[in-house]
């Protein structure tokens, strides 16, 4: 997966917008103004690409135990966010699934009117 594929995948989800709220380096994807994925563009350029994704805490622990490329979220709430390294032992298919999981977790917490519009 490259940065364009990551961006395209996130942007093709319903109600998703992209932002640079912290600086010119950190690309953030939001659904209804709630973050579900973020990545450092500089890290991608340096070959150390990772994506921060929200994750169910129990599932996060399982993933971290199974994959070297899944760590507690960099600069995020360590129980609820993972840093998923793209060029690691984490298969691309799983990365895509984890993006979906993060998006779905955020959508589940949205007000009913927003959830209904998205679903």
MOFENVEN-V277932 format. One record per run of one state. SS is the DSSP state (A for helix, B for strand, O for the rest). FROM is the first residue (numbers start at 1). LEN is the number of residues. Records with the same first field share a line. If there is no record, write none. Layout:
SS=FROM-LEN ; FROM-LEN
//
This chain:
O=1-2 ; 12-4 ; 20-6 ; 32-2 ; 46-4 ; 55-2 ; 67-3 ; 73-8 ; 86-6 ; 110-2 ; 119-1
A=3-9 ; 41-5 ; 57-10 ; 92-18 ; 112-7
B=16-4 ; 26-6 ; 34-7 ; 50-5 ; 70-3 ; 81-5
//
